Amino acid sequence: MKPLKKIQTITEVKSTKKTPLKLIKGGLFPLSQREKRVSQLWLFCHATLWNNQLFSDAEVMEFKELIDEHFKGSRNLEKTFKQLIERVCLAKRYVSRKKGRYISKPVDWLNINYKNGLKGTEKWFKQVQLQRADVPHYNEGISILSLAVLQYCEVKSLLSIEYYREKFISLKQFDLLQHYMNTVVHLQYTNY
C-alpha cells in the first residue's frame, strides 16, 4: 500500500506558490478624487507647458507626486484644481510675453519648494484676485479655461468642446483656445 500524499491547505498553497505580479495601468481600484485631479492637472501642465516633450512612466509618477503636494490640505479639490490651472496659465503667459523666458523642467517647476515654479505663481494669482475685486472681468479668460477643463474632466462632451471653442474665439483668447484644445487631446488620448 502506498503512503497517502499530504493534502495542503489553501493557505499553504498560497504561501508556497510564487505567482508573478502584473502591473495593470490604471490599477485595480478606482482612483480617488484627489488622484484624478492630480492626473488631470498633470495632463493640463504637459499639454500647456511641455507639449513637445515625452516623459517616461517613472518621470510622470514623480511629477504627479510633486503635484499632489499642491493639493495637500485642500478642503475643496475642484477649487484648488481650477486655481492651479489659472496659475499655470499665468506662468505660460508670463513666459510668452518676452523672448528668453522659459519654464524650467517639470521636476523643478512642479516642486512645492521651488519658488520660481508653480509655488511662485501663488502670489500672481492673489494679485489677479485683488484686481478682480475692482474689475470683475479682469483676466476672465483663464477662469473660463479652468472651468472648461474641469467640466471636460467630468464629462467628455463634444458640445462642451464646441461651446468653449466659440467662447475663446469670441473673447479673442487664442492662446487659451490652444491650451484647451491641447488639453482635450491629452485627456482623451493619453494614458497617464
N, C-alpha and C positions, 0 to 999 in steps of 0.2 A: 504494500500500500504506500502510495506517495504522500509525503507531508503536504498539508494544505498551505497555500501561499497566504501570507499575512495580508489582510484587506486593509488598505489605507483609508483613513477618514478623509473627508473633503479638505479639512484644514491642513492635513499633512501633505496632500497632493498640491495644494496651492502654495505651500511654503517651499516645496522642493522643485516645482515646475518653474522654469525660467522662461517667461514669455517676453519678447521684445516689445517695448512700448512704441506706439506710433504717435507722432505729433500730428494732430489734425488741426489745420489752420481754422481759427475761429473758436477752438476749444470745445469742451464737452458741455459746458454750462453757458447759458446766455450771459452776455456782458452786462455788467451793472450800468446804470445810467451814467455814472461818472466815467467809467471806462469808454462808453460810447462817445461821450463828449470829448474826451481826451483824443480818441482816434479821429473823430471828425475835425477837431481843431488841428491836429497834425496834418490831415489831408488839405485843409484850408491853407495852412502855412506852406506846405510843399507846393501847392498849386500857385500860390501868390508870390512866394519869395524864392523858391528853389525849383521852379517848374522844369528847368532844363538839366536837372541833376537826378541821377539814380542813386538809391541808397539800399544797402543790404538789409535783410530782415533784422540782423543784430543791431544795426545802427538805428533803424526805425523803433525798435523796442527801447533803446536808450533815449531817443528823442521823446517818446511817449512818457517815459518815466520823468523826464525833465518837465514836460508839460503838466503832468499830474501834480507836480509841486505847486503850480499856479492855482490849482483847484482846491488844495487843502484848506480846510477851514471855511469853505464856501457853504453858505446856507441855501443859496439859490443857484443851482448849476446852470440854468438857462441864462440867468442874468450875467453870471461870470463868463459863460461862453460867448455871449454877444459882446460883452465888454472887451474880451480878449481879441475877438475878431476886429473890432473897431481899432484897437491898439495896433494890431498887425497892419491894418490899412494906413494908419497914421505913419508908421515906420516906413512902409512902402512909398508913400507919397513924399516923405522927407528925403528918402534916398533918390527918388526920381527927379526932384527939383534941381539938383546940382550935380554936374558931372564930377566923377571922382568919389562920390559917396557909395557905400556898399553895405550890404547886410552880411555880417560875419557868418561863419559856418554854423549849422544848426546846433551842434553840441555846445557851442559857446552862447549863441544868441538866445536859446531857449532856457539856459541855466538861470535859475531864480536869483543867483548871486552875482550875475554878470550885469553890471549897471548900465552898459551900453546895448543891452539886448531888450527882450520883451519886458523885463522888470523895469527898465528905464522909461518905457512908454507909459507907465502908470501916471507920471506927472503930466505928460501931454494930454492924456485922457481927462484928467481932473481939470486942466485948463479949458478943454473943449466943453466940459460940463458947466463950468463957470460962465463961459461965453454964451452957452445956450440959455442960461437964465435971462440974459439980456436980449439975445437974438435967437428965438426958438428954432429957426430952421438952419442955424449955423452947422455946417458940415453934416447936413441931413443925410447925404448920400451914404455915408459909412454906417449910419444907423439903419438905413433901409437895407444895406447889404448884409448886416449882421442878422436882421430879421429874415431876409430871404434865404440865407444859408441855413439858419435854424429851421425854418419851415421845410426846406428841401430835405434836410436830415430826417425830419419827422415823416414826411410824405413825399415821395419822389413822384412829382406830378409834372407832366408836360405843360399843363395850363399855368402852373406856378412859374415855370421857366419862361414861358411867353409873357406872362404878366410882368415879371421883374425885368425882363429884357426890354420891353417897351417903356417901363418906368425909368430905367437908367438912360435910355436913349432920350426920352423927353426931358430929363434933368441934365442932359449933356455930360453925364458921368461915365465916359467911355472907358476910363481905367477901371472903374468899379464893375462895369459890364464884363470886361475881360476877366477880372478876378472871379466874378460869379460864374461865368461860363467854364473857366478852367476848373473851378471847384466842383461844379456839377459833373464834369468828366471824371475828375479824381474820385468823387464819391460814388459814381456809378460803376467805374471800371477798375478801380484799384483795390487790391485785396488786403490792405493793411488793417 
